[in-house]
């Protein structure tokens, strides 16, 4: 094979790759267009860290021995597995990056299907504590109670979060580096964290890495935020 043939073959392979990436990107955007996201108001941007004000939100949370088990407990809750045994498809699947070859055993008492809301939250390095946010239409009074004793509803009051966003995959080392940068930025600005950092992931498993959205977040003291922004 001469160099001209090799060059043509190389150009062809690159073209096919670009076409596949474009199609993958377009498909992902169509699939994720209707996914509801937790609302917030941006307060300020400080050296790559966004300060956000969140309203009251409702999460369904579980702690398991591994991320897969935790994911499927929550999946079954929002999927509408119920005492009558009726199976209802999930409206917008979101996955945390763990193996999804097994299912869990959760249910809502009413058997209703609950739309998925981005992001998915994990609170431990081993991804064993996980939360799904419920759509804004639910209140503490109307959110269906889990029938699985290992799943609970959590109501978060209005709060201010400091957020550092990054793309592509979120292995532990990248999460740790972004947490460290987040803490340093807040310390330099004189803003005080009031809890431990958490990881938010917004994307389904089929999302291309260049379109993925991950965020390391931590709740911060609002008084220290006001002082820092004077």
C-alpha positions as CSV (number, residue, x, y, z in Angstrom):
1,X,0.0,0.0,0.0
2,X,1.6,3.3,-1.1
3,X,1.5,6.5,0.9
4,X,-1.4,8.0,-1.1
5,X,-3.6,5.1,-0.5
6,X,-2.7,5.2,3.2
7,X,-3.5,8.9,3.4
8,X,-6.9,8.4,1.7
9,X,-7.6,5.5,4.1
10,X,-6.6,7.7,7.1
11,X,-8.8,10.6,5.9
12,X,-11.7,8.2,5.4
13,X,-11.4,6.8,9.0
14,X,-11.2,10.3,10.4
15,X,-14.3,11.3,8.4
16,X,-16.3,8.3,9.7
17,X,-15.2,9.0,13.2
18,X,-16.3,12.6,13.0
19,X,-19.6,11.6,11.5
20,X,-20.2,9.1,14.3
21,X,-19.3,11.7,17.0
22,X,-21.7,14.2,15.4
23,X,-24.5,11.7,15.3
24,X,-23.9,10.6,18.9
25,X,-23.9,14.2,20.0
26,X,-27.2,15.0,18.2
27,X,-28.9,11.8,19.5
28,X,-27.9,12.6,23.1
29,X,-29.2,16.2,22.8
30,X,-32.6,14.9,21.6
31,X,-32.8,12.3,24.3
32,X,-31.9,14.8,27.1
33,X,-33.9,17.8,25.9
34,X,-36.9,17.2,28.1
35,X,-35.1,16.2,31.3
36,X,-36.0,18.5,34.2
37,X,-33.2,20.0,36.2
38,X,-33.2,21.3,39.8
39,X,-33.8,25.1,39.6
40,X,-31.4,27.6,41.1
41,X,-30.3,31.3,40.9
42,X,-26.7,32.2,40.2
43,X,-25.4,34.6,42.9
44,X,-21.8,35.2,41.8
45,X,-18.8,33.6,40.0
46,X,-15.5,33.5,41.8
47,X,-12.4,32.1,40.0
48,X,-14.3,29.2,38.3
49,X,-16.6,28.6,41.3
50,X,-20.3,29.4,41.0
51,X,-22.3,30.4,44.0
52,X,-25.9,29.3,43.6
53,X,-29.1,29.9,45.6
54,X,-31.4,26.8,45.6
55,X,-35.1,26.7,46.7
56,X,-36.5,23.9,48.9
57,X,-35.9,20.6,47.1
58,X,-37.0,17.0,47.8
59,X,-34.6,14.0,47.3
60,X,-35.1,10.3,47.6
61,X,-31.9,8.9,49.2
62,X,-30.4,5.5,50.1
63,X,-27.1,4.1,51.4
64,X,-25.9,0.7,50.1
65,X,-22.8,-1.4,50.0
66,X,-22.1,-0.3,46.4
67,X,-23.3,2.3,43.8
68,X,-25.1,-0.2,41.7
69,X,-27.3,-1.4,44.6
70,X,-28.0,2.2,45.6
71,X,-28.9,3.3,42.0
72,X,-31.4,0.5,41.5
73,X,-33.1,1.1,44.8
74,X,-33.8,4.7,43.7
75,X,-34.5,3.6,40.1
76,X,-37.3,1.3,41.4
77,X,-38.7,4.1,43.5
78,X,-39.1,6.5,40.6
79,X,-40.0,3.8,38.1
80,X,-43.2,3.0,40.0
81,X,-42.7,-0.6,41.1
82,X,-45.7,-1.1,43.4
83,X,-47.6,-3.5,45.5
84,X,-49.7,-4.4,42.5
85,X,-46.7,-5.5,40.5
86,X,-47.3,-3.1,37.7
87,X,-44.2,-2.1,35.8
88,X,-44.0,1.4,34.4
89,X,-41.0,2.6,32.3
90,X,-38.8,5.4,33.7
91,X,-39.3,8.6,31.7
92,X,-35.6,9.8,31.6
93,X,-33.0,7.3,32.8
94,X,-29.9,8.6,34.6
95,X,-27.0,6.4,35.6
96,X,-24.1,7.1,38.0
97,X,-21.3,5.3,36.1
98,X,-21.5,2.0,37.9
99,X,-22.4,-1.4,36.4
100,X,-26.2,-1.6,35.9
101,X,-26.7,-5.4,35.4
102,X,-28.8,-6.0,38.5
103,X,-32.0,-4.6,39.9
104,X,-33.2,-3.6,43.4
105,X,-36.4,-3.8,45.3
106,X,-38.1,-0.5,46.0
107,X,-41.6,0.8,45.4
108,X,-44.0,3.7,45.8
109,X,-47.2,3.0,47.7
110,X,-49.3,4.5,44.9
111,X,-47.6,2.8,42.0
112,X,-47.2,6.0,40.1
113,X,-44.3,6.8,37.7
114,X,-42.1,9.7,38.8
115,X,-40.2,11.6,36.2
116,X,-36.4,11.7,36.6
117,X,-34.8,15.0,37.5
118,X,-31.1,15.8,37.0
119,X,-28.7,15.7,38.7
120,X,-27.9,12.5,40.6
121,X,-26.1,13.2,43.9
122,X,-23.5,11.0,45.5
123,X,-22.1,11.8,48.9
124,X,-19.3,9.3,49.6
125,X,-16.2,8.4,47.7
126,X,-17.4,4.8,47.1
127,X,-20.7,6.1,45.6
128,X,-22.6,4.1,48.2
129,X,-24.9,7.0,49.4
130,X,-26.9,8.3,46.5
131,X,-29.9,10.7,45.9
132,X,-32.3,11.4,43.1
133,X,-34.1,14.8,43.1
134,X,-37.8,14.8,42.6
135,X,-39.5,17.2,40.2
136,X,-40.5,20.6,41.5
137,X,-44.2,19.7,41.3
138,X,-43.8,17.6,44.4
139,X,-44.0,19.0,48.0
140,X,-43.1,17.3,51.3
141,X,-46.8,16.4,51.6
142,X,-47.3,15.0,48.1
143,X,-44.1,13.1,47.5
144,X,-44.8,9.4,47.6
145,X,-43.3,7.5,50.6
146,X,-40.9,4.7,49.8
147,X,-42.0,1.2,50.8
148,X,-38.4,0.0,51.0
149,X,-37.1,0.8,54.5
150,X,-33.6,1.5,53.0
151,X,-35.0,4.4,51.0
152,X,-36.0,7.7,52.5
153,X,-37.3,11.1,51.4
154,X,-35.1,14.1,52.3
155,X,-36.4,17.7,52.3
156,X,-33.6,20.3,51.8
157,X,-34.4,23.8,52.9
158,X,-33.4,26.8,50.8
159,X,-29.6,27.0,50.8
160,X,-26.5,28.4,49.0
161,X,-24.1,26.1,47.3
162,X,-20.6,26.6,45.9
163,X,-20.2,24.7,42.7
164,X,-17.2,23.7,40.5
165,X,-18.2,22.2,37.2
166,X,-16.1,19.8,35.0
167,X,-16.8,17.7,32.0
168,X,-15.8,14.2,30.7
169,X,-15.6,11.3,33.1
170,X,-15.6,11.6,36.9
171,X,-13.1,9.1,38.3
172,X,-12.2,9.5,42.0
173,X,-8.9,11.3,41.3
174,X,-10.6,14.0,39.2
175,X,-13.3,14.4,41.8
176,X,-10.7,14.8,44.5
177,X,-8.8,17.4,42.5
178,X,-11.9,19.5,41.8
179,X,-12.9,19.2,45.5
180,X,-9.4,20.5,46.5
181,X,-9.7,23.4,44.1
182,X,-13.2,24.3,45.3
183,X,-12.0,24.4,48.9
184,X,-9.0,26.5,48.1
185,X,-11.1,29.0,46.1
186,X,-13.6,29.3,49.0
187,X,-10.8,29.7,51.6
188,X,-9.2,32.5,49.5
189,X,-12.5,34.3,49.2
190,X,-13.3,34.0,52.9
191,X,-16.4,31.8,52.3
192,X,-17.1,29.1,54.9
193,X,-18.3,25.6,53.9
194,X,-20.9,24.2,56.2
195,X,-20.7,20.5,55.1
196,X,-18.8,18.0,53.0
197,X,-18.5,18.2,49.2
198,X,-20.8,16.1,47.1
199,X,-20.7,15.0,43.5
200,X,-23.6,15.8,41.1
201,X,-23.9,14.0,37.8
202,X,-26.4,15.0,35.1
203,X,-26.0,12.5,32.3
204,X,-27.2,9.1,31.2
205,X,-24.7,6.3,30.3
206,X,-25.0,6.9,26.6
207,X,-23.9,10.6,26.9
208,X,-20.7,11.3,25.0
209,X,-17.8,12.2,27.4
210,X,-17.4,15.7,25.8
211,X,-21.0,16.5,26.7
212,X,-21.0,15.2,30.2
213,X,-21.7,17.6,33.1
214,X,-20.3,16.9,36.6
215,X,-20.2,19.2,39.5
216,X,-18.5,19.2,42.9
217,X,-20.7,21.1,45.3
218,X,-20.6,22.1,49.0
219,X,-23.1,24.1,51.1
220,X,-21.7,27.4,52.3
221,X,-22.5,29.8,55.1
222,X,-24.7,32.6,53.6
223,X,-23.3,35.2,56.1
224,X,-19.8,34.6,54.9
225,X,-21.0,34.8,51.3
226,X,-22.5,38.3,52.0
227,X,-19.2,39.4,53.6
228,X,-17.2,38.1,50.6
229,X,-19.3,39.9,48.1
230,X,-19.3,43.3,49.7
